[in-house]
């Protein structure tokens, strides 16, 4: 690698991430979704999380921004909260019917965007890229965890 900071993996990944975010946002906005809501929508749809704390952990964001996002999603009719029968201080969060109905189209649009962005990649290259990015994310998570101790 040369000394050009704009050619470093970190900078190039940042540019790619912003490009994917713009592409995804343009396709999700007509459905009433935002790209930042994607982890929450997927976690709720798949049953991987149903509380604010679990959603924050799943999406890898802090509690205050998650609370703000959930408030906007509730205002926009995408989620609803119900009291948690096991913990009166907590609530369970579920997708509304309208969000559930829009999710298949949103997922289709996102997969299409990924296919378009990877047009000149072979399936093997696309798979390798995903594997490398997952490993990079694991490394970054370990570094962040070590610094927070």
DSSP file (Angstrom, degrees, kcal/mol; ACC not computed):
  #  RESIDUE AA STRUCTURE BP1 BP2  ACC     N-H-->O    O-->H-N    N-H-->O    O-->H-N    TCO  KAPPA ALPHA  PHI   PSI    X-CA   Y-CA   Z-CA
    1    1 A X              0   0    0      0, 0.0     7,-0.1     0, 0.0     2,-0.0   0.000 360.0 360.0 360.0 138.2    0.0    0.0    0.0
    2    2 A X        -     0   0    0      2,-0.1     5,-0.1     5,-0.1     0, 0.0  -0.144 360.0 -95.2 -85.2-173.0    1.3    3.4   -0.8
    3    3 A X  S    S+     0   0    0      3,-0.0     2,-0.9     5,-0.0    -1,-0.1   0.296  83.6 118.7 -88.9  10.7    1.2    6.5    1.4
    4    4 A X    >   -     0   0    0      1,-0.2     3,-2.2     3,-0.1     4,-0.2  -0.686  50.3-161.0 -81.0 107.7   -2.0    7.9   -0.2
    5    5 A X  G >  S+     0   0    0     -2,-0.9     3,-1.0     1,-0.3     6,-0.3   0.761  89.5  62.8 -61.5 -24.4   -4.5    8.0    2.7
    6    6 A X  G 3  S+     0   0    0      1,-0.2    -1,-0.3     5,-0.1    -2,-0.1   0.549 100.3  54.0 -79.0  -5.7   -7.3    8.2    0.1
    7    7 A X  G <  S+     0   0    0     -3,-2.2    -1,-0.2    -5,-0.1    -2,-0.2   0.316  82.8 114.7-105.5   5.5   -6.3    4.7   -1.1
    8    8 A X  S <> S-     0   0    0     -3,-1.0     4,-2.5    -4,-0.2     5,-0.2  -0.432  77.6-117.5 -75.2 151.0   -6.4    3.0    2.3
    9    9 A X  H  > S+     0   0    0      1,-0.2     4,-3.0     2,-0.2     5,-0.3   0.891 113.7  57.4 -53.8 -40.6   -9.0    0.3    2.9
   10   10 A X  H  > S+     0   0    0      1,-0.2     4,-1.8     2,-0.2    -1,-0.2   0.922 110.6  41.4 -58.7 -45.4  -10.7    2.4    5.6
   11   11 A X  H  > S+     0   0    0     -6,-0.3     4,-2.3    -3,-0.2    -1,-0.2   0.920 116.0  49.1 -69.4 -42.9  -11.3    5.4    3.2
   12   12 A X  H  X S+     0   0    0     -4,-2.5     4,-2.4     1,-0.2    -2,-0.2   0.894 111.4  49.6 -64.8 -39.4  -12.4    3.2    0.3
   13   13 A X  H  X S+     0   0    0     -4,-3.0     4,-2.9    -5,-0.2    -1,-0.2   0.891 109.3  53.2 -65.1 -38.8  -14.8    1.2    2.5
   14   14 A X  H  X S+     0   0    0     -4,-1.8     4,-2.3    -5,-0.3    -2,-0.2   0.921 109.9  47.3 -61.7 -44.0  -16.2    4.5    3.8
   15   15 A X  H  X S+     0   0    0     -4,-2.3     4,-2.2     2,-0.2    -2,-0.2   0.921 113.5  48.2 -62.8 -43.6  -16.8    5.7    0.2
   16   16 A X  H  X S+     0   0    0     -4,-2.4     4,-2.8     1,-0.2     5,-0.2   0.914 110.5  51.7 -63.2 -42.5  -18.4    2.4   -0.6
   17   17 A X  H  X S+     0   0    0     -4,-2.9     4,-2.5     1,-0.2    -1,-0.2   0.910 110.2  48.3 -62.3 -42.2  -20.6    2.5    2.5
   18   18 A X  H  X S+     0   0    0     -4,-2.3     4,-2.4     2,-0.2    -1,-0.2   0.896 111.7  50.7 -65.3 -38.8  -21.8    6.0    1.6
   19   19 A X  H  X S+     0   0    0     -4,-2.2     4,-2.4     2,-0.2    -2,-0.2   0.928 111.9  46.3 -63.8 -45.1  -22.5    4.9   -1.9
   20   20 A X  H  X S+     0   0    0     -4,-2.8     4,-3.1     1,-0.2     5,-0.3   0.899 111.4  53.2 -62.7 -39.9  -24.5    1.9   -0.7
   21   21 A X  H  X S+     0   0    0     -4,-2.5     4,-2.8    -5,-0.2    -2,-0.2   0.921 110.1  46.8 -63.1 -43.4  -26.4    4.2    1.8
   22   22 A X  H  X S+     0   0    0     -4,-2.4     4,-2.2     2,-0.2    -1,-0.2   0.933 114.9  46.8 -62.9 -45.2  -27.4    6.6   -0.9
   23   23 A X  H  X S+     0   0    0     -4,-2.4     4,-1.2     2,-0.2    -2,-0.2   0.940 115.9  44.5 -61.4 -48.5  -28.5    3.8   -3.2
   24   24 A X  H  X S+     0   0    0     -4,-3.1     4,-2.3     1,-0.2     3,-0.4   0.909 111.4  53.3 -64.5 -42.5  -30.5    2.1   -0.4
   25   25 A X  H  X S+     0   0    0     -4,-2.8     4,-2.6    -5,-0.3    -1,-0.2   0.909 106.1  53.2 -59.6 -42.8  -32.0    5.3    0.8
   26   26 A X  H  < S+     0   0    0     -4,-2.2     4,-0.5     1,-0.2    -1,-0.2   0.806 115.4  40.9 -64.8 -27.4  -33.3    6.2   -2.6
   27   27 A X  H  < S+     0   0    0     -4,-1.2    -1,-0.2    -3,-0.4    -2,-0.2   0.750 118.5  44.3 -91.7 -25.8  -35.0    2.8   -2.9
   28   28 A X  H ><>S+     0   0    0     -4,-2.3     5,-1.9    -5,-0.1     3,-1.5   0.806  97.5  72.5 -86.9 -31.1  -36.3    2.6    0.7
   29   29 A X  G ><5S+     0   0    0     -4,-2.6     3,-2.0     1,-0.3    -1,-0.1   0.886  92.3  55.1 -55.4 -44.8  -37.6    6.1    1.0
   30   30 A X  G 3 5S+     0   0    0     -4,-0.5    -1,-0.3     1,-0.3    -2,-0.1   0.754 107.5  52.8 -61.9 -19.5  -40.7    5.5   -1.3
   31   31 A X  G < 5S-     0   0    0     -3,-1.5    -1,-0.3    -4,-0.2    -2,-0.2   0.448 122.1-107.7 -91.7  -1.3  -41.6    2.6    1.0
   32   32 A X  T < 5S+     0   0    0     -3,-2.0     2,-0.3    -4,-0.4    -3,-0.2   0.605  82.0 118.6  86.5  12.3  -41.5    4.9    4.1
   33   33 A X      < -     0   0    0     -5,-1.9     2,-0.3    -8,-0.1    -1,-0.3  -0.769  51.8-145.5-109.7 155.4  -38.3    3.3    5.4
   34   34 A X    >   -     0   0    0     -2,-0.3     3,-1.3    -3,-0.1     4,-0.5  -0.887  24.7-120.8-114.8 153.0  -34.8    4.8    6.1
   35   35 A X  G >  S+     0   0    0     -2,-0.3     3,-1.1     1,-0.3     4,-0.3   0.839 113.1  58.4 -62.4 -32.8  -31.6    3.0    5.6
   36   36 A X  G 3  S+     0   0    0      1,-0.2     4,-0.3     2,-0.1     3,-0.3   0.722 100.8  57.6 -68.3 -20.5  -30.7    3.5    9.3
   37   37 A X  G <> S+     0   0    0     -3,-1.3     4,-2.7     1,-0.2     3,-0.4   0.586  79.9  94.9 -83.1 -11.1  -33.8    1.7   10.2
   38   38 A X  H <> S+     0   0    0     -3,-1.1     4,-2.7    -4,-0.5     5,-0.3   0.883  81.6  48.7 -54.2 -49.0  -32.8   -1.4    8.3
   39   39 A X  H  > S+     0   0    0     -4,-0.3     4,-2.5    -3,-0.3    -1,-0.2   0.898 114.3  48.0 -59.7 -37.1  -31.2   -3.3   11.2
   40   40 A X  H  > S+     0   0    0     -3,-0.4     4,-2.5    -4,-0.3     5,-0.3   0.935 112.2  48.3 -66.5 -46.4  -34.3   -2.6   13.4
   41   41 A X  H  X S+     0   0    0     -4,-2.7     4,-2.5     1,-0.2    -2,-0.2   0.923 114.8  45.2 -60.2 -45.5  -36.7   -3.7   10.7
   42   42 A X  H  X S+     0   0    0     -4,-2.7     4,-2.5    -5,-0.2     6,-0.3   0.917 112.8  50.4 -66.2 -43.8  -34.8   -6.9   10.0
   43   43 A X  H  X>S+     0   0    0     -4,-2.5     5,-1.5    -5,-0.3     6,-1.2   0.901 114.6  43.9 -62.5 -40.9  -34.4   -7.8   13.7
   44   44 A X  H  <5S+     0   0    0     -4,-2.5     3,-0.3     2,-0.2    -1,-0.2   0.909 114.5  49.0 -70.7 -41.3  -38.1   -7.3   14.4
   45   45 A X  H  <5S+     0   0    0     -4,-2.5    -2,-0.2    -5,-0.3    -1,-0.2   0.892 116.5  42.0 -65.3 -38.7  -39.2   -9.2   11.2
   46   46 A X  H  <5S-     0   0    0     -4,-2.5    -1,-0.2    -5,-0.2    -2,-0.2   0.580 108.8-120.6 -86.4  -9.9  -36.9  -12.1   12.0
   47   47 A X  T  <5S+     0   0    0     -4,-0.9    -3,-0.2    -3,-0.3    -4,-0.1   0.655  74.6 128.3  79.8  14.7  -37.7  -12.2   15.7
   48   48 A X  S   <S+     0   0    0     -5,-1.5     2,-0.3    -6,-0.3    -4,-0.2   0.649  78.0  11.3 -78.8 -14.2  -34.0  -11.6   16.7
   49   49 A X        +     0   0    0     -6,-1.2    -2,-0.2    -9,-0.1    -1,-0.2  -0.980  49.2 167.9-158.7 149.5  -34.9   -8.7   19.0
   50   50 A X        +     0   0    0     -2,-0.3    43,-3.0    -3,-0.1     2,-0.3   0.363  62.4  69.7-146.0   1.2  -38.1   -7.2   20.4
   51   51 A X  S  > S-     0   0    0     41,-0.2     4,-2.7     1,-0.1     5,-0.2  -0.840  83.2-114.7-118.7 161.3  -36.9   -4.7   23.1
   52   52 A X  H  > S+     0   0    0     39,-0.4     4,-2.5    -2,-0.3     5,-0.2   0.911 117.3  50.6 -59.0 -42.8  -35.1   -1.4   22.8
   53   53 A X  H  > S+     0   0    0      1,-0.2     4,-2.2     2,-0.2    -1,-0.2   0.933 112.1  45.9 -62.5 -46.2  -32.1   -2.8   24.5
   54   54 A X  H  > S+     0   0    0      1,-0.2     4,-2.7     2,-0.2    -1,-0.2   0.888 112.7  50.9 -64.6 -38.6  -31.9   -5.9   22.3
   55   55 A X  H  X S+     0   0    0     -4,-2.7     4,-2.8     2,-0.2    -2,-0.2   0.901 109.2  50.7 -65.5 -41.0  -32.4   -3.7   19.2
   56   56 A X  H  X>S+     0   0    0     -4,-2.5     5,-2.2    -5,-0.2     4,-0.9   0.917 113.2  46.0 -62.6 -42.7  -29.6   -1.4   20.2
   57   57 A X  H  <5S+     0   0    0     -4,-2.2     3,-0.4     3,-0.2    -2,-0.2   0.929 113.9  48.3 -64.8 -45.6  -27.3   -4.3   20.7
   58   58 A X  H  <5S+     0   0    0     -4,-2.7    -2,-0.2     1,-0.2    -1,-0.2   0.905 116.9  41.8 -61.6 -43.2  -28.4   -5.9   17.4
   59   59 A X  H  <5S-     0   0    0     -4,-2.8    -1,-0.2    -5,-0.2    -2,-0.2   0.549 107.7-127.2 -83.4  -7.9  -27.9   -2.6   15.4
   60   60 A X  T  <5 +     0   0    0     -4,-0.9     2,-0.3    -3,-0.4    -3,-0.2   0.911  66.8 121.8  60.8  45.5  -24.7   -1.8   17.3
   61   61 A X      < -     0   0    0     -5,-2.2    -1,-0.2    -6,-0.2    -2,-0.1  -0.924  66.0 -95.5-131.2 162.1  -25.8    1.7   18.3
   62   62 A X     >  -     0   0    0     -2,-0.3     4,-1.7    -3,-0.1     5,-0.1  -0.256  36.6-108.2 -73.2 161.8  -26.2    3.3   21.7
   63   63 A X  H  > S+     0   0    0      1,-0.2     4,-2.9     2,-0.2     5,-0.2   0.900 111.3  56.0 -60.0 -47.0  -29.5    3.4   23.6
   64   64 A X  H  > S+     0   0    0      1,-0.2     4,-2.1     2,-0.2    -1,-0.2   0.933 110.5  43.5 -59.3 -47.1  -30.2    7.2   23.2
   65   65 A X  H  > S+     0   0    0      1,-0.2     4,-2.5     2,-0.2    -1,-0.2   0.881 114.1  52.5 -64.3 -33.2  -30.1    7.1   19.3
   66   66 A X  H  X S+     0   0    0     -4,-1.7     4,-2.9     2,-0.2     5,-0.2   0.924 107.6  51.2 -65.1 -42.8  -32.1    3.9   19.3
   67   67 A X  H  X S+     0   0    0     -4,-2.9     4,-2.1     1,-0.2    -2,-0.2   0.910 111.6  47.7 -59.8 -42.1  -34.8    5.5   21.5
   68   68 A X  H  X S+     0   0    0     -4,-2.1     4,-2.1    -5,-0.2    -1,-0.2   0.912 112.3  49.0 -65.3 -42.5  -34.9    8.4   19.0
   69   69 A X  H  X S+     0   0    0     -4,-2.5     4,-2.7     1,-0.2    -2,-0.2   0.930 111.5  49.1 -63.6 -44.4  -35.1    6.1   16.0
   70   70 A X  H  X S+     0   0    0     -4,-2.9     4,-2.5     1,-0.2    -1,-0.2   0.877 108.4  53.8 -64.0 -37.1  -37.9    4.0   17.6
   71   71 A X  H  X S+     0   0    0     -4,-2.1     4,-2.4    -5,-0.2    -1,-0.2   0.916 111.5  45.4 -62.5 -42.2  -39.9    7.2   18.5
   72   72 A X  H  X S+     0   0    0     -4,-2.1     4,-2.2     2,-0.2    -2,-0.2   0.906 112.8  50.3 -66.9 -40.8  -39.7    8.3   14.8
   73   73 A X  H  <>S+     0   0    0     -4,-2.7     5,-3.0     2,-0.2     6,-0.9   0.875 111.8  48.2 -65.8 -36.2  -40.6    4.8   13.6
   74   74 A X  H ><5S+     0   0    0     -4,-2.5     3,-1.4     4,-0.2    -2,-0.2   0.925 111.2  50.4 -68.0 -44.0  -43.6    4.7   16.0
   75   75 A X  H 3<5S+     0   0    0     -4,-2.4    -2,-0.2     1,-0.3    -1,-0.2   0.874 110.0  51.3 -58.5 -38.4  -44.7    8.2   14.9
   76   76 A X  T 3<5S-     0   0    0     -4,-2.2    -1,-0.3    -5,-0.1    -2,-0.2   0.398 117.6-112.8 -83.7   3.1  -44.4    7.0   11.2
   77   77 A X  T < 5S+     0   0    0     -3,-1.4    22,-0.4     2,-0.2    21,-0.2   0.733  84.9 116.7  77.0  23.0  -46.6    4.0   11.9
   78   78 A X  S   <S+     0   0    0     -5,-3.0    18,-2.4    -6,-0.2     2,-0.3   0.754  76.5  21.4 -93.7 -27.6  -43.8    1.4   11.3
   79   79 A X  E     -A   95   0A   0     -6,-0.9     2,-0.3    16,-0.3    16,-0.2  -0.906  60.6-158.4-134.0 162.2  -43.7   -0.1   14.9
   80   80 A X  E     -A   94   0A   0     14,-2.3    14,-2.4    -2,-0.3     2,-0.4  -0.990  13.9-137.3-139.3 151.2  -45.9   -0.3   17.9
   81   81 A X  E     -A   93   0A   0     -2,-0.3     2,-0.3    12,-0.2    12,-0.2  -0.850  17.2-175.7-108.7 141.3  -45.0   -1.0   21.5
   82   82 A X  E     -A   92   0A   0     10,-2.7    10,-3.5    -2,-0.4    -2,-0.0  -0.973  38.2 -92.3-130.8 148.8  -46.8   -3.3   23.9
   83   83 A X  E     -A   91   0A   0     -2,-0.3     2,-0.6     8,-0.2     8,-0.3  -0.306  39.7-118.9 -59.9 140.8  -46.2   -3.8   27.6
   84   84 A X  E >   -A   87   0A   0      6,-2.2     3,-0.8     3,-0.5     6,-0.2  -0.729  16.2-151.4 -80.7 118.6  -43.8   -6.6   28.3
   85   85 A X  T 3  S+     0   0    0     -2,-0.6     3,-0.2     1,-0.2    -1,-0.2   0.776  95.7  48.8 -63.6 -24.6  -45.8   -9.2   30.4
   86   86 A X  T 3  S+     0   0    0      1,-0.3     2,-0.3    -3,-0.0    -1,-0.2   0.683 122.0  29.6 -87.8 -18.6  -42.5  -10.3   32.1
   87   87 A X  E X   -A   84   0A   0     -3,-0.8     3,-1.8     3,-0.1    -3,-0.5  -0.862  62.0-162.2-147.1 104.9  -41.3   -6.8   33.0
   88   88 A X  E 3  S+     0   0A   0     -2,-0.3    -1,-0.1     1,-0.3    -3,-0.1   0.679  92.2  57.7 -62.8 -19.3  -43.7   -4.0   33.6
   89   89 A X  E 3  S+     0   0A   0     -6,-0.1    -1,-0.3     2,-0.0     2,-0.2   0.604 104.2  62.0 -85.5 -11.2  -41.0   -1.3   33.1
   90   90 A X  E <   -     0   0A   0     -3,-1.8    -6,-2.2    -6,-0.2     2,-0.3  -0.664  67.1-149.2-113.7 164.7  -40.2   -2.6   29.6
   91   91 A X  E     -A   83   0A   0     -8,-0.3   -39,-0.4    -2,-0.2     2,-0.3  -0.963  14.0-127.3-133.1 154.4  -42.1   -2.9   26.4
   92   92 A X  E     -A   82   0A   0    -10,-3.5   -10,-2.7    -2,-0.3     2,-0.4  -0.762  22.9-146.4 -96.1 145.5  -42.1   -5.2   23.4
   93   93 A X  E     +A   81   0A   0    -43,-3.0     2,-0.3    -2,-0.3   -12,-0.2  -0.944  20.1 173.9-118.4 133.6  -41.7   -3.7   20.0
   94   94 A X  E     -A   80   0A   0    -14,-2.4   -14,-2.3    -2,-0.4     2,-0.2  -0.943  35.3-102.4-134.2 156.3  -43.3   -5.2   16.8
   95   95 A X  E     -A   79   0A   0     -2,-0.3   -16,-0.3   -16,-0.2   -17,-0.1  -0.535  39.3-121.0 -72.7 142.7  -43.7   -4.2   13.2
   96   96 A X     >  -     0   0    0    -18,-2.4     4,-2.5    -2,-0.2     5,-0.2  -0.331  29.2-102.6 -75.1 168.2  -47.0   -2.8   12.3
   97   97 A X  H  > S+     0   0    0      1,-0.2     4,-2.3     2,-0.2     5,-0.2   0.897 122.6  52.9 -59.3 -41.4  -49.0   -4.4    9.5
   98   98 A X  H  > S+     0   0    0    -21,-0.2     4,-1.6     1,-0.2    -1,-0.2   0.901 109.7  47.8 -64.9 -39.7  -48.1   -1.8    7.0
   99   99 A X  H  > S+     0   0    0    -22,-0.4     4,-1.5     2,-0.2    -1,-0.2   0.913 111.3  51.2 -65.8 -41.7  -44.3   -2.2    7.8
  100  100 A X  H  X S+     0   0    0     -4,-2.5     4,-0.6     1,-0.2    -2,-0.2   0.898 109.8  50.2 -60.9 -40.0  -44.7   -6.0    7.5
  101  101 A X  H  < S+     0   0    0     -4,-2.3     4,-0.4     1,-0.2    -1,-0.2   0.829 113.2  45.8 -68.4 -31.7  -46.4   -5.6    4.1
  102  102 A X  H  X S+     0   0    0     -4,-1.6     4,-2.0    -5,-0.2     3,-0.3   0.690  92.4  82.2 -84.9 -19.2  -43.7   -3.3    2.8
  103  103 A X  H  X S+     0   0    0     -4,-1.5     4,-2.8     1,-0.2     5,-0.3   0.888  85.8  54.2 -58.9 -44.9  -40.7   -5.4    4.0
  104  104 A X  H  X S+     0   0    0     -4,-0.6     4,-2.3     1,-0.2    -1,-0.2   0.915 111.2  46.3 -57.9 -41.0  -40.7   -7.9    1.0
  105  105 A X  H  > S+     0   0    0     -4,-0.4     4,-2.3    -3,-0.3    -1,-0.2   0.889 112.7  50.8 -66.9 -38.1  -40.5   -5.1   -1.5
  106  106 A X  H  X S+     0   0    0     -4,-2.0     4,-2.2     2,-0.2    -2,-0.2   0.920 111.2  47.5 -64.7 -43.8  -37.8   -3.3    0.6
  107  107 A X  H  X S+     0   0    0     -4,-2.8     4,-2.5     2,-0.2     5,-0.2   0.912 111.5  50.8 -65.0 -42.3  -35.7   -6.5    0.8
  108  108 A X  H  X S+     0   0    0     -4,-2.3     4,-2.3    -5,-0.3    -1,-0.2   0.921 110.6  49.6 -59.5 -44.3  -36.1   -7.1   -3.0
  109  109 A X  H  X S+     0   0    0     -4,-2.3     4,-2.2     1,-0.2    -2,-0.2   0.883 111.3  49.1 -63.5 -39.1  -34.9   -3.5   -3.7
  110  110 A X  H  X S+     0   0    0     -4,-2.2     4,-2.2     2,-0.2    -2,-0.2   0.908 111.0  48.5 -69.1 -41.8  -31.9   -3.9   -1.4
  111  111 A X  H  X S+     0   0    0     -4,-2.5     4,-2.5     2,-0.2    -2,-0.2   0.902 111.1  51.6 -63.6 -39.6  -30.8   -7.2   -3.0
  112  112 A X  H  X S+     0   0    0     -4,-2.3     4,-2.6    -5,-0.2    -2,-0.2   0.922 108.7  51.1 -62.1 -43.9  -31.2   -5.7   -6.5
  113  113 A X  H  X S+     0   0    0     -4,-2.2     4,-2.4     1,-0.2    -1,-0.2   0.896 110.0  49.5 -60.6 -41.2  -29.1   -2.7   -5.4
  114  114 A X  H  X S+     0   0    0     -4,-2.2     4,-1.6     2,-0.2    -1,-0.2   0.922 110.8  49.6 -63.9 -43.9  -26.4   -5.1   -4.2
  115  115 A X  H  < S+     0   0    0     -4,-2.5    -2,-0.2     1,-0.2    -1,-0.2   0.919 112.4  48.1 -61.4 -42.6  -26.4   -7.1   -7.4
  116  116 A X  H >< S+     0   0    0     -4,-2.6     3,-1.4     1,-0.2    -1,-0.2   0.912 110.6  50.7 -64.2 -42.1  -26.2   -3.9   -9.5
  117  117 A X  H 3< S+     0   0    0     -4,-2.4     3,-0.3     1,-0.3    -1,-0.2   0.786 114.0  45.3 -66.8 -26.4  -23.3   -2.6   -7.3
  118  118 A X  T >< S+     0   0    0     -4,-1.6     3,-2.2     1,-0.2    -1,-0.3   0.041  75.8 129.0-103.8  25.1  -21.4   -5.9   -7.8
  119  119 A X  T <  S+     0   0    0     -3,-1.4    -1,-0.2     1,-0.3    -2,-0.1   0.853  74.9  41.1 -50.8 -46.4  -22.1   -6.1  -11.5
  120  120 A X  T 3  S+     0   0    0     -3,-0.3     2,-0.4    -4,-0.2    -1,-0.3   0.151  98.3  97.2 -95.4  21.7  -18.5   -6.7  -12.6
  121  121 A X  S <  S-     0   0    0     -3,-2.2     2,-0.1     4,-0.0    -3,-0.1  -0.856  72.0-128.5-104.4 142.4  -17.8   -9.1   -9.7
  122  122 A X     >  -     0   0    0     -2,-0.4     4,-2.6     1,-0.1     5,-0.2  -0.425  31.4-106.9 -75.6 165.2  -18.0  -12.9  -10.0
  123  123 A X  H  > S+     0   0    0      1,-0.2     4,-2.4     2,-0.2     5,-0.2   0.898 123.6  52.3 -58.9 -39.6  -20.1  -14.7   -7.5
  124  124 A X  H  > S+     0   0    0      2,-0.2     4,-2.5     1,-0.2    -1,-0.2   0.906 109.8  47.9 -64.4 -41.5  -16.9  -16.0   -5.9
  125  125 A X  H  > S+     0   0    0      2,-0.2     4,-2.8     1,-0.2    -2,-0.2   0.911 111.3  50.1 -65.8 -41.8  -15.5  -12.4   -5.7
  126  126 A X  H  X S+     0   0    0     -4,-2.6     4,-2.2     2,-0.2    -2,-0.2   0.916 112.8  47.3 -62.5 -42.2  -18.7  -11.1   -4.1
  127  127 A X  H  X S+     0   0    0     -4,-2.4     4,-2.4     2,-0.2    -2,-0.2   0.905 112.3  49.3 -64.2 -42.0  -18.6  -13.9   -1.6
  128  128 A X  H  X S+     0   0    0     -4,-2.5     4,-2.8     2,-0.2     5,-0.2   0.912 109.6  52.0 -64.3 -42.3  -15.0  -13.3   -0.8
  129  129 A X  H  X S+     0   0    0     -4,-2.8     4,-2.6     1,-0.2    -2,-0.2   0.933 110.4  48.3 -59.0 -46.4  -15.6   -9.6   -0.4
  130  130 A X  H  X S+     0   0    0     -4,-2.2     4,-2.3     1,-0.2    -2,-0.2   0.918 112.5  48.9 -61.3 -43.1  -18.5  -10.3    2.1
  131  131 A X  H  X S+     0   0    0     -4,-2.4     4,-2.1     1,-0.2    -2,-0.2   0.917 112.0  48.4 -62.6 -43.5  -16.2  -12.7    4.0
  132  132 A X  H  X S+     0   0    0     -4,-2.8     4,-2.4     1,-0.2    -2,-0.2   0.902 111.4  49.8 -64.2 -40.9  -13.4  -10.2    4.2
  133  133 A X  H  X S+     0   0    0     -4,-2.6     4,-2.6     2,-0.2    -1,-0.2   0.891 108.8  52.3 -66.3 -38.6  -15.7   -7.4    5.3
  134  134 A X  H  X S+     0   0    0     -4,-2.3     4,-2.2     2,-0.2    -1,-0.2   0.917 110.9  47.7 -61.4 -42.4  -17.2   -9.7    8.1
  135  135 A X  H  X S+     0   0    0     -4,-2.1     4,-2.3     2,-0.2    -2,-0.2   0.903 111.0  51.3 -65.7 -40.6  -13.6  -10.4    9.3
  136  136 A X  H  X S+     0   0    0     -4,-2.4     4,-2.6     2,-0.2    -2,-0.2   0.916 109.2  50.4 -60.7 -44.1  -12.8   -6.7    9.2
  137  137 A X  H  X S+     0   0    0     -4,-2.6     4,-2.6     1,-0.2    -2,-0.2   0.902 108.8  52.1 -62.6 -41.2  -15.9   -5.9   11.3
  138  138 A X  H  X S+     0   0    0     -4,-2.2     4,-2.3     2,-0.2    -1,-0.2   0.923 110.0  49.2 -59.7 -44.2  -14.9   -8.6   13.8
  139  139 A X  H  X S+     0   0    0     -4,-2.3     4,-2.3     1,-0.2    -2,-0.2   0.929 111.9  48.1 -60.5 -45.6  -11.5   -7.0   14.1
  140  140 A X  H  X S+     0   0    0     -4,-2.6     4,-2.5     1,-0.2    -1,-0.2   0.892 110.5  51.7 -63.9 -39.6  -12.9   -3.5   14.6
  141  141 A X  H  X S+     0   0    0     -4,-2.6     4,-2.6     2,-0.2    -1,-0.2   0.902 109.8  50.0 -62.7 -40.8  -15.4   -4.8   17.2
  142  142 A X  H  X S+     0   0    0     -4,-2.3     4,-2.4     2,-0.2    -2,-0.2   0.908 110.8  49.1 -64.6 -41.6  -12.5   -6.4   19.1
  143  143 A X  H  X S+     0   0    0     -4,-2.3     4,-1.9     2,-0.2    -2,-0.2   0.932 112.8  47.3 -62.8 -44.9  -10.5   -3.2   19.0
  144  144 A X  H  X S+     0   0    0     -4,-2.5     4,-1.3     1,-0.2    -2,-0.2   0.899 112.2  50.2 -63.9 -40.7  -13.5   -1.2   20.3
  145  145 A X  H  < S+     0   0    0     -4,-2.6     4,-0.5     1,-0.2    -1,-0.2   0.903 109.6  50.7 -64.6 -41.0  -14.2   -3.8   23.0
  146  146 A X  H >< S+     0   0    0     -4,-2.4     3,-0.7     1,-0.2    -1,-0.2   0.861 110.3  49.9 -64.8 -36.0  -10.5   -3.7   24.2
  147  147 A X  H 3< S+     0   0    0     -4,-1.9    -1,-0.2     1,-0.2    -2,-0.2   0.768 106.0  56.3 -74.5 -25.0  -10.6    0.1   24.3
  148  148 A X  T 3<        0   0    0     -4,-1.3    -1,-0.2     1,-0.2    -2,-0.2   0.540 360.0 360.0 -85.7  -5.0  -13.8    0.2   26.4
  149  149 A X    <         0   0    0     -3,-0.7    -1,-0.2    -4,-0.5    -2,-0.1   0.481 360.0 360.0 -77.8 360.0  -12.4   -2.0   29.2
